């Protein structure tokens, strides 16, 4: 009589734990696991491959194969059926391996007598670290319960493979093959700078020792307590951390929203109702999400999977009493080494002591890299196997400019780093002295400098930068962090806070800009193939007009007796602008008729970020009080280029002739119409690109707080009349980008762009 699936999982889990806790050698344990899998499934033979150095997979165990094959069979990741499973990270069932297009025949593997095959990836942190393969001598449809059992058991195998004992075993094998004989490694620079210190190896994953629950209600209560406490601690951690404004702050707040997501929580609770422990339910919920989203090409969704992995691991820690607090009290400074990290992990450390971050894997768009960059922490990634090789306390020196990590650096390297670090500190102190100096160019042009604001702690920049005001207040951030749609009174409290903080300085409110990569947890979204150009921003609020009316009402009440500046994002034509403006004016009239105190003046503008609106500016400008260019989206749409796609990162440049010409046309049209024109996109926060904006005729920039001093320093070192003449000459060129010429010009004329 067949065991039920749950009973089989429990039985195999016990057998597995008996094997790994036995006194057998590791090699014998591998063999015993392969035999145990064969004995408890319908397989005629079993293999277990481990991923080595991310490049190939090695046979570490087998049953009913030639024993001499173990540690003598290597397959490249992506090669053959098994290599394909390691690459795709998906369970694959093959009815007849000899007919499969990816079947890789190797005589020494001794597969001649087998027909059917099923391979299950062993996953950790969303990466394949191994493959379990089951063979059958006849054409055969494998039992689905067996497959599900092995997929669940693979979670335990994954934790075992990540143990120190197995890492050392695997490392000794790798050293025999000649790995890691160097004292320095070349990787990919994600954040510039220099730092050195003893290594702190970051580990979070907790081993799942029990899969099935004894008491469902008790498990649900454990989950609820851990989830609540985790979110309380995250709120406290993030609220105490003044990290400035910009994308990094948005990421941390979106992470906090992700941790509170009810849909994810309910999926975990559903698995507990099905009989799993809280720990196993968390893993199962993550794997379900990973299976659905891992094939996406959308970088935003891929980064959200990394965030979900980190949130899941954080919750696992809380279930076992580990709140993620990492003690480094005995260290004055250190370098964090990780295989993968989430953006909140840096907050678990005293991040003021982190001198560098080294990641085995990671890209410039991954969220922990963006947060680290905002904190001024050098980051180097794409260094294979370094997480496994580096030990706690081992001295590392990280050159974030060139992407080099030195292991046990000599005194000469340390002296060089000390000089580089001292130079950076001196430059930072010099920038701080700019606060009370005017933002005037060498030829006495006054440049209005504003800041972009999204979170509460961003408000401190209004005073610390001595800026002219807030050029962009991202009103969607409070919506994203709330558990339900904020009502009018709640919104009024948000907007009054920034008005009070700004005093008499100008504040520009951007109406709700959600959709695309900014999703609200309490809204239902239908999937879109191209969300960046889909139902988002003003398109949503014009369709759901009640939301727009409520926000306009909140703006009006929050700015009573003061000046109200409202701009609408993602406007594509004159009609949309008129509809949005009319909604504001109707609400203004309603408030007047109710004898409410209203703003003393109302200015209505729009963001120029959709190319179509440029061709209607002559009609729009007479009806607008101001415009602001969102260079991020405008460039993305102009070049038909997804700005989150790493393959396209170097292909298109905002400092190219087509883009600069359209920017020049916009500011010229605005100036001719007497309409205030500013830039609030990323270009305004990059010194070399902001320099070019000045040369094109822009005199109003809205800058991220972290970049404010650098841009101001550039402003005070440039002669705009000379720069305008040079740029007008360059606009006749036809190169892909003008960046090299513009950087050379800055050097030749002593303009501070770094």
MOQUI-V146436 format. One line per field, one symbol per residue. ss: DSSP state (@ for helix, = for strand, . for the rest). phi: phi as a letter, one per 30 degrees, with the letter a starting at -180 (. if undefined). psi: psi as a letter, one per 20 degrees, with the letter a starting at -180 (. if undefined). A space follows every 10 residues. Layout:
BEGIN
ss->???
phi->???
psi->???
END
This chain:
BEGIN
ss->....@@@@@@ @@@@@@@@@@ .....@@@@@ @@@@@@@@@. ....====== ==...===== ===...@@@. ...===...@ @@@@@@@@.. .===..@@@. ......@@@. .....===== ====..==== ======.... ...@@@@@@@ @@@@@@@@@@ @..@@@@@@@ @@@@@@.... ...===.=== =..======= =......... .=...@@@@@ @@@@@@@@@@ @@@@@@@@@@ ......@@@@ @@@@@@@@@. .@@@@@@@@@ @@@..=.@@@ @@@@@@@@@@ @@@.....@@ @@@@@@@@@@ @@@@@@@@@. .......... ...=====.. ....@@@@.. @@@======. ......@@@@ @@@@...=== =....@@@@. ....=====. ...====... @@@@@@@@@@ @@@@@@@@@@ @@.......= .....=.=== ===..@@@@@ @@@@....== ====.@@@@@ @......@@@ @@@@@@@@@@ @@...===== ....=..=.. .......... @@@....@@@ @@@.@@@@@@ @@@@@@@@.. ..======.. ...@@@@@@@ @@@@@@@@@@ @@@....... ========.. @@@@..@@@@ @@@..====. @@@@@@@@.. .....@@@.. ......@@@@ @@@@@@@@@@ @@@..====. .@@@@.@@@@ @@@@@@...= ===.@@@@@@ @@@@@....@ @@@@@@@@@@ ........@@ @@@@@@@@.. ....
phi->.dddeddddd dddddddddd cdcdddedde dddddedddc bcddabbbcc dchicbcbdc aabicdddde ibbbbddjci ddddddddib ebcbdbddcd dcdcdbeddi cedccdabcc dccbhicdca bcbccbdcda cddddddddd dddddddedd dddeddeddd dddddddjdh cccbbcbcdc adkbablddc ddbbecdccb ccddbddddd deddddddde ddddeddddd cccickdddd dddddddddc eddddddded ddedjddedd dddddddddd ddcdddcdde dddddddddd dddddedddc jcdidcdbdd cdaacdcbda bcddddddcd ddcdcabccd blbdcddddd dddddicdbb bicdiddddd cejddbbccd dcicccchdd dddddddedd dddddddddd ddddeccddc ddciddcdcc bcbbcedddd deddchddkc dacddddddd cddbeddddd dedddddddd ddicddbccc debbjhcccc dccccddbdb ddccdahddd dddcdddddd ddddedddce ibccbbbcdh dcaddddddd ddeddddddd ddddiddcdd abccbbccbc eddddceddd edccdabbcc dddededdch bddcdddcec dcbdcceedd dddddddddd dddicebbbc ddedcceddd ededddjdbb bccdedcedd ddddedcccd dddedddddd dcdbddbcee ddddddddch ddcb
psi->ppqqgghggg ghgggghhgi jrjqrgghgg ghgggggghj ajqhqqqoqq ppkihrqpoi qrpkrphihp jjpqpqpipa gghhghghkq ppppgohiip hjpopohihl jhiqfqqppp qoqpkjqpir ppppqqhrpq oqphhgghgh hghhgghghg hiqhghgggh hhghhhjjql jrjqqpbppi pqrqqqrqpo pophpppoip gqqhoghhgh gggggggghg hghgggghhi onjarahhgg ghhhghgghi phggghgghh hghiiqrggh hggghghggg hhihiqiohg hghhggghgg gghghgghhj jojjpopkhj phqrpppqgq qrhihhihrn ihioirppph qqrhiqhhhg ghghikpqpp alopjhhhhp qpippqponi gikpppplqr hggghggggg ghhgghhghh hhiigjqqmq rhkkpppppr qpqgrgihhh hgghilriao ioonihghhh iqirppaggg hghghhghgg hhcjqqpopp rpnradjnqp hjqppqqphm hhkbnrchhg hhhmhhgggg hggggghhkp iappopqprk pirhgggggg ghgghghghg hghjkqprqh qpppaqpoip hhhhijhhhg hiiqhrqppn hghggghgil ooiiohhjhi gqpilqgggh ghhhgghggg ghikppprpj ahhijoghhh ghghhijpjo poqqhhighg hhgggijqoh gggggghhgh iirkrhqjgg hhghggghjk poj.
END
